[in-house]
Amino acid sequence: MKSEISKTDHDDIALFKAEVGEIEHIEQDKIHPVTNPPKPNPQFRQQHLDQVFHDTFSEDYEPHTVGSEETLNFRRSGIQERLFSRLRNGHIHIEAELDLHGMTIAVAHDALARFIHDCKRYQIRCARVIHGKGWGSKHNKPILKTKLNGWLQQTEDVLAFCSAPIEDGGTGAVYVLLRRK
């Protein structure tokens, strides 16, 4: 079903052609894009990383509550005593630091997972994590220190960790020895 052009439309077209004048057709065999294609937005990658960080440490494993002045010591099998002794004495260069003071368990969990991921990415060998002694928490118990003890033992990228010497935080901080790629 074709619609017919009315006399008014013919008059409008004639008026337009008279106003515009002669039209010259330009031949072109190439089309140039006007805009650049949009850059990809890695939304799913970020969501995946967020989920990985959230799932890094299990809350099912709960070691005994450690005291404020109790030292933390952990090393995987295969870590030589000499290397562990160098870590304990602060003779391995600290390349990164994370301070968990005042964080809630959920925020500290995420911050630690991201920190270990970044350390792995930048091939950091030794780091210090400051957790505090728990004097400001409810019942003066070191909640983050206890959680950190469990979380670090669950991470395969952590070869060893121990409480830092007095000058680097004492029992309120740990040195962490990380796996090399």
C-alpha positions in Angstrom: 0.0 0.0 0.0 1.7 3.1 -1.3 0.9 6.5 0.1 0.5 9.2 -2.6 2.3 12.5 -2.2 -0.2 15.4 -2.0 -0.1 18.6 -3.9 1.0 20.5 -0.7 4.0 18.1 -0.3 4.9 18.6 -4.0 4.9 22.4 -3.4 7.1 22.0 -0.3 9.6 19.8 -2.1 9.7 22.3 -5.0 10.2 25.2 -2.6 13.0 23.3 -0.8 14.8 22.5 -4.1 14.6 26.2 -5.2 16.0 27.4 -1.9 18.9 24.9 -1.8 19.8 25.1 -5.5 21.9 22.7 -7.6 23.2 19.6 -5.7 26.5 18.1 -6.6 26.9 14.5 -5.9 30.4 13.6 -4.4 31.8 10.1 -5.1 33.5 8.4 -2.1 34.6 4.8 -1.7 35.9 5.0 1.9 33.9 5.5 5.1 35.7 7.1 8.0 34.3 6.4 11.4 33.4 9.5 13.3 34.0 8.2 16.9 36.4 5.8 18.5 34.9 2.5 19.8 34.3 2.6 23.6 36.9 1.0 25.8 35.9 -2.2 27.5 34.7 -1.9 31.1 35.9 -5.0 33.1 33.0 -5.1 35.5 32.9 -8.9 35.8 36.7 -9.0 36.5 36.2 -6.6 39.4 33.3 -8.5 40.7 35.3 -11.7 40.5 38.2 -10.1 42.4 35.8 -8.8 45.1 34.4 -12.3 45.5 37.9 -13.8 45.7 39.0 -11.3 48.4 35.8 -12.0 50.3 36.4 -15.8 50.2 40.1 -15.7 50.9 39.9 -16.6 54.5 37.4 -19.0 56.1 35.6 -18.0 59.3 35.1 -21.7 60.1 38.7 -22.0 61.3 39.1 -20.3 64.7 42.4 -20.7 66.5 42.4 -20.2 70.3 42.3 -16.6 71.5 45.7 -15.2 71.9 46.7 -12.8 74.6 47.7 -9.2 74.1 51.3 -9.8 75.1 51.5 -13.3 73.5 53.9 -13.7 70.6 52.7 -15.2 67.3 54.9 -17.7 65.5 54.1 -19.8 62.5 56.1 -21.4 59.7 55.3 -23.9 57.1 57.2 -27.1 56.7 60.3 -26.6 54.6 61.1 -23.1 55.9 64.6 -23.3 57.4 65.2 -22.3 61.0 67.9 -19.8 59.9 65.5 -18.0 57.6 62.8 -18.0 60.3 65.3 -16.6 62.8 66.3 -13.8 60.4 62.6 -13.0 60.1 62.0 -13.0 63.9 65.0 -10.7 64.4 64.0 -8.2 61.8 66.9 -8.9 59.5 64.8 -9.3 56.4 64.0 -6.0 54.6 60.3 -4.9 55.0 59.0 -3.9 51.6 55.3 -3.2 52.5 53.1 -2.5 55.5 49.5 -2.7 56.4 47.9 -1.1 59.5 44.7 -2.7 60.7 44.2 -0.5 63.8 40.6 0.4 64.4 39.2 -1.7 61.6 36.2 -4.0 62.0 36.7 -7.7 61.3 35.0 -7.5 57.9 37.1 -4.4 56.8 40.3 -5.9 58.1 39.5 -9.2 56.3 39.1 -7.4 53.0 42.1 -5.2 53.5 44.4 -8.1 54.4 43.2 -10.1 51.4 43.8 -7.2 49.0 47.2 -6.5 50.7 48.4 -10.1 50.2 47.1 -10.0 46.6 49.0 -6.8 45.9 52.2 -8.2 47.6 52.0 -11.2 45.4 51.4 -9.0 42.3 54.4 -6.8 43.1 56.6 -9.8 44.2 57.0 -8.5 47.8 58.9 -10.9 49.9 58.5 -9.6 53.4 55.8 -7.3 54.9 54.7 -6.0 58.3 51.0 -6.1 59.4 50.2 -4.0 62.4 47.1 -5.4 64.3 47.5 -3.8 67.7 47.3 -5.4 71.1 43.5 -5.1 71.6 43.5 -2.8 74.6 40.8 -0.7 73.0 38.5 -3.6 72.2 35.7 -5.0 74.2 37.0 -6.9 77.3 40.6 -5.8 76.3 40.9 -8.9 74.2 42.9 -8.8 70.9 40.2 -9.7 68.4 42.1 -8.7 65.2 45.3 -10.4 66.5 43.4 -13.7 66.9 41.7 -13.4 63.6 45.0 -12.4 61.8 46.7 -15.5 63.3 44.0 -17.7 61.7 43.8 -15.9 58.4 47.6 -15.9 57.8 47.8 -19.6 58.6 45.1 -20.3 55.9 46.9 -18.5 53.1 49.2 -20.6 51.0 51.1 -17.5 49.9 52.2 -16.9 53.6 55.3 -19.1 54.3 55.9 -17.8 57.8 55.0 -15.0 60.2 56.0 -14.0 63.7 55.6 -11.1 66.1 57.9 -8.2 65.4 60.7 -7.0 67.7 59.8 -4.2 70.2 61.1 -1.4 67.9 58.7 -2.5 65.1 55.6 -3.0 67.2 56.4 -6.0 69.4 53.4 -8.2 70.0 51.1 -5.6 68.2 52.6 -6.4 64.8 53.8 -9.3 62.7 56.4 -9.8 60.1 55.0 -11.9 57.2 57.3 -13.9 54.8 55.5 -14.4 51.5 56.0 -17.0 48.8 57.9 -15.9 45.7 56.4 -16.5 42.3 
